[in-house]
Amino acid sequence: MKKKLFLILICSILSWALFTGSDALEENGVYNIETYFAFGIPVLMCGLYCLYSFYTKGWKDKYILKLRDKAIWLVLNAAITAVIFYFVGIDKWIVPQKNTFLNGIEYLLFGIFLGGGCFVVMLLFDTVTSIIWYIKRLKAEDNTGMKGKENDGEGTLL
């Protein structure tokens, strides 16, 4: 548990550091780089989660534990987003914001994409892979032990 929490924390901090760096570049005249980071980092985190989840041993039976990890991801990113957006709002963030209308709102949007968007993608990935695994397991049971016997429908998906 501590290892997963540490991994989630490192991924979140690294994501926010990359986004803050891209905002610093954007504020100093390198335009349109922040857009790529705002969408690219959440997509990268979702891809890393899918790879980590798919290639980890014993992932198939642990849907509830993975749901807890996703909830930790969501709450941790919501807390980090709230703290950063507060500091941006009072103009105490490490990247000074220009005094234009809605400047700094990108931090809130990035937090929503990183926390909420990744949560939804991770939830869908785990649900789909669990359903596929369950169907394959049922088919394997039907092929090995259920042939020739009457099936009363018990233990089937539908």
C-alpha positions as CSV (number, residue, x, y, z in Angstrom):
1,M,0.0,0.0,0.0
2,K,2.8,2.4,0.9
3,K,4.6,1.7,-2.3
4,K,1.5,2.4,-4.4
5,L,0.7,5.6,-2.5
6,F,4.3,6.7,-3.0
7,L,4.1,5.9,-6.8
8,I,0.8,7.8,-7.1
9,L,2.3,10.8,-5.3
10,I,5.4,10.8,-7.4
11,C,3.3,10.6,-10.7
12,S,1.1,13.5,-9.5
13,I,4.0,15.7,-8.5
14,L,5.9,15.0,-11.7
15,S,2.8,15.8,-13.7
16,W,2.3,19.1,-11.9
17,A,6.0,20.0,-12.2
18,L,5.9,19.4,-16.0
19,F,2.8,21.4,-16.4
20,T,4.1,24.3,-14.2
21,G,7.3,24.3,-16.4
22,S,5.2,24.5,-19.5
23,D,3.2,27.4,-18.0
24,A,6.4,29.2,-17.2
25,L,7.5,28.9,-20.8
26,E,4.1,30.1,-22.0
27,E,4.2,33.1,-19.7
28,N,7.6,34.0,-21.0
29,G,6.7,33.9,-24.7
30,V,6.8,30.3,-25.9
31,Y,3.3,29.9,-27.1
32,N,1.1,26.8,-27.5
33,I,3.4,24.5,-25.6
34,E,1.1,24.4,-22.6
35,T,-1.8,23.0,-24.6
36,Y,0.3,20.0,-25.5
37,F,1.3,19.4,-21.9
38,A,-2.3,20.0,-20.6
39,F,-3.6,17.1,-22.7
40,G,-0.5,15.1,-23.2
41,I,0.4,14.5,-19.5
42,P,-3.0,13.1,-18.6
43,V,-2.9,10.8,-21.6
44,L,0.6,9.7,-20.7
45,M,-0.5,9.0,-17.1
46,C,-3.5,6.9,-18.3
47,G,-1.2,5.0,-20.7
48,L,1.3,4.3,-17.9
49,Y,-1.5,3.1,-15.6
50,C,-2.9,0.8,-18.3
51,L,0.6,-0.7,-18.9
52,Y,1.4,-1.0,-15.2
53,S,-2.0,-2.6,-14.5
54,F,-2.0,-5.0,-17.4
55,Y,1.5,-6.3,-16.8
56,T,1.3,-6.6,-13.0
57,K,0.8,-10.1,-11.7
58,G,-2.5,-10.8,-10.0
59,W,-4.4,-7.8,-11.3
60,K,-7.4,-9.8,-12.5
61,D,-8.9,-10.6,-9.1
62,K,-8.2,-7.3,-7.4
63,Y,-10.8,-5.0,-8.9
64,I,-11.9,-3.5,-5.5
65,L,-8.3,-2.8,-4.4
66,K,-7.7,-1.1,-7.7
67,L,-10.8,0.9,-7.2
68,R,-9.3,2.1,-3.9
69,D,-6.1,3.1,-5.7
70,K,-8.1,5.1,-8.2
71,A,-10.0,6.8,-5.4
72,I,-6.7,7.8,-3.8
73,W,-5.5,9.1,-7.2
74,L,-8.6,11.2,-7.5
75,V,-8.5,12.6,-3.9
76,L,-4.8,13.3,-4.0
77,N,-5.0,15.2,-7.3
78,A,-8.1,17.1,-6.1
79,A,-6.1,18.2,-3.1
80,I,-3.0,19.2,-5.1
81,T,-5.2,21.1,-7.6
82,A,-7.0,23.0,-4.8
83,V,-3.7,24.0,-3.2
84,I,-2.1,25.1,-6.4
85,F,-5.2,26.9,-7.7
86,Y,-5.4,28.8,-4.3
87,F,-1.8,30.0,-4.6
88,V,-2.3,30.9,-8.3
89,G,-5.5,32.9,-7.2
90,I,-3.6,34.9,-4.6
91,D,-0.7,35.4,-7.0
92,K,1.8,33.5,-4.7
93,W,2.6,30.7,-7.2
94,I,6.1,30.1,-8.4
95,V,5.1,31.1,-11.9
96,P,3.8,34.7,-11.8
97,Q,0.7,35.2,-13.8
98,K,-0.1,38.1,-16.0
99,N,-3.0,40.2,-14.8
100,T,-5.5,39.3,-17.6
101,F,-9.0,37.9,-17.3
102,L,-9.1,34.2,-16.3
103,N,-5.3,33.9,-16.4
104,G,-4.4,30.9,-14.2
105,I,-7.6,29.0,-14.9
106,E,-5.4,26.5,-16.8
107,Y,-4.3,25.1,-13.5
108,L,-7.8,24.2,-12.5
109,L,-8.5,22.7,-16.0
110,F,-5.3,20.7,-15.8
111,G,-6.3,19.3,-12.4
112,I,-9.7,18.3,-13.7
113,F,-8.1,16.5,-16.7
114,L,-5.4,14.9,-14.6
115,G,-7.5,13.8,-11.7
116,G,-11.0,13.3,-13.1
117,G,-10.2,12.4,-16.7
118,C,-7.6,9.8,-15.7
119,F,-10.0,8.4,-13.1
120,V,-12.7,7.8,-15.7
121,V,-10.2,6.3,-18.2
122,M,-8.7,4.0,-15.5
123,L,-12.1,3.0,-14.3
124,L,-13.3,2.1,-17.8
125,F,-10.0,0.2,-18.5
126,D,-10.3,-1.9,-15.4
127,T,-14.0,-2.6,-15.9
128,V,-13.5,-3.7,-19.5
129,T,-10.5,-5.8,-18.8
130,S,-12.2,-7.4,-15.8
131,I,-15.3,-8.2,-17.9
132,I,-13.1,-9.7,-20.6
133,W,-11.2,-11.8,-18.1
134,Y,-14.4,-13.0,-16.5
135,I,-15.9,-14.1,-19.8
136,K,-12.7,-15.9,-20.7
137,R,-12.7,-17.6,-17.4
138,L,-16.3,-18.7,-17.9
139,K,-15.6,-20.0,-21.3
140,A,-12.6,-22.0,-20.0
141,E,-14.8,-23.5,-17.3
142,D,-17.4,-24.4,-19.9
143,N,-14.8,-26.1,-22.1
144,T,-13.2,-28.1,-19.3
145,G,-15.9,-29.2,-16.8
146,M,-19.3,-28.3,-18.2
147,K,-19.4,-30.3,-21.4
148,G,-22.0,-33.0,-21.5
149,K,-23.7,-31.7,-18.3
150,E,-26.8,-29.7,-18.2
151,N,-26.1,-26.1,-17.5
152,D,-28.8,-24.5,-15.3
153,G,-27.5,-21.0,-16.0
154,E,-25.8,-20.7,-12.7
155,G,-22.4,-18.9,-12.9
156,T,-23.0,-17.4,-16.3
157,L,-22.6,-13.7,-17.1
158,L,-26.0,-13.2,-18.7
